[in-house]
Amino acid sequence: MSARGAMRMWLGQHARAAISALGQLRRKPGGSLMTTAAIGIALALPAAFLLIMDNIESAMSGWDGTPRASVFLALDTPPDRQAATAERIAALDGIREVTLITPAEALAEFQATAGMDETLALLDANPLPAVVEARLAGRLEAADTERLMDRLQALPHVEEIRLDQTWMQRLDALLELGNRTIAIIALLLGLTVILVIGNTIRLDIENRRSEIEITKLIGGTDAFVRRPFLYTGVWYGLAGGVVSGVILVVGILAVSAPATRLAALYQSAFQPAGPGVSGILTLLVTGLLLGLLGAWLAVGRHLVTIEPQ
């Protein structure tokens, strides 16, 4: 037989095994749907957590990752001293650029955001100080940051300093903790999918014991007997991937509107992102591989124990 003929025969055997496995699933729709739903939920949970983490990082992407220090000047600082102080801050090592916000600009911005024009009109003087927004050259070590803050505090007319690096470091630590936790959850749920499919295939093998014995008795090889069960695991995995993709898409659609409204209240254009085509394909491939692995383990363990008497 030619190589082309052998390949055609091999493909035909796999096609028949795949169709046969699909037919077996259709004969027991209740059990198949329950198994598929369990696999889909197990795949959707870690995928949903990863999607949440991606959306959190996307929402934070508007911040360029460079720490900023807000240097508040004394209320009685004259305008020329405000500009001079801003220049001295810009000249310090570790400062990338500075922006001076005068008391008048700060008050105008507060009026635009707070909507308290009538209340502010009752004040005799502007209660807001000048602020120098200093962008640091990068994320500094704790000791370097402390030295820089001491140098800023020692400048004339500096009243208070607020640094945003601490909460960003905390956020980074939380994101890293979240990603590692999700990895552990994904591993455990992946193992769950393997066990669910393996147990389902094991029960299927036991229910078809007589059929397997007859097949082996008339000369069926282990590979021939094994093939439909492997495709059963593949179909379960693919179906579970489809279910998990539907769960994620429906979940994103459910939370998209309230999340967008919440972002608008913070003057943000953020919109939740779904799994996308690549995410759906990843779920399908992951489900397929887990289904194949679970079926392979079950078949390898239980099929060899069945021999014709």
Secondary structure as the mmCIF struct_conf table of DSSP 4:
data_model
#
loop_
_struct_conf.conf_type_id
_struct_conf.id
_struct_conf.beg_label_comp_id
_struct_conf.beg_label_asym_id
_struct_conf.beg_label_seq_id
_struct_conf.end_label_comp_id
_struct_conf.end_label_asym_id
_struct_conf.end_label_seq_id
HELX_RH_AL_P HELX_RH_AL_P1 ALA A 3 ARG A 27
BEND BEND1 LYS A 28 LYS A 28
HELX_RH_AL_P HELX_RH_AL_P2 PRO A 29 ALA A 59
HELX_RH_3T_P HELX_RH_3T_P1 MET A 60 GLY A 62
BEND BEND2 TRP A 63 TRP A 63
BEND BEND3 GLY A 65 GLY A 65
STRN STRN1 ARG A 68 LEU A 73
HELX_LH_PP_P HELX_LH_PP_P1 ALA A 74 ALA A 74
TURN_TY1_P TURN_TY1_P1 LEU A 75 ASP A 76
HELX_RH_AL_P HELX_RH_AL_P3 PRO A 79 ALA A 90
TURN_TY1_P TURN_TY1_P2 ALA A 91 ALA A 91
BEND BEND4 LEU A 92 LEU A 92
TURN_TY1_P TURN_TY1_P3 ASP A 93 GLY A 94
STRN STRN2 ILE A 95 ILE A 101
HELX_RH_AL_P HELX_RH_AL_P4 PRO A 103 ALA A 114
HELX_RH_AL_P HELX_RH_AL_P5 ASP A 117 ALA A 121
TURN_TY1_P TURN_TY1_P4 LEU A 122 LEU A 122
BEND BEND5 ASP A 124 ALA A 125
HELX_LH_PP_P HELX_LH_PP_P2 LEU A 128 ALA A 130
STRN STRN3 VAL A 131 LEU A 136
BEND BEND6 ALA A 137 GLY A 138
HELX_RH_AL_P HELX_RH_AL_P6 ALA A 142 GLN A 153
TURN_TY1_P TURN_TY1_P5 ALA A 154 ALA A 154
BEND BEND7 LEU A 155 LEU A 155
TURN_TY1_P TURN_TY1_P6 PRO A 156 HIS A 157
STRN STRN4 VAL A 158 LEU A 163
BEND BEND8 ASP A 164 ASP A 164
HELX_RH_AL_P HELX_RH_AL_P7 GLN A 165 ASN A 207
TURN_TY1_P TURN_TY1_P7 ARG A 208 ARG A 208
HELX_RH_AL_P HELX_RH_AL_P8 ARG A 209 LEU A 217
TURN_TY1_P TURN_TY1_P8 ILE A 218 GLY A 219
HELX_RH_AL_P HELX_RH_AL_P9 ASP A 222 LEU A 265
TURN_TY1_P TURN_TY1_P9 TYR A 266 GLN A 267
HELX_RH_AL_P HELX_RH_AL_P10 GLY A 276 HIS A 302
HELX_RH_3T_P HELX_RH_3T_P2 LEU A 303 THR A 305
#
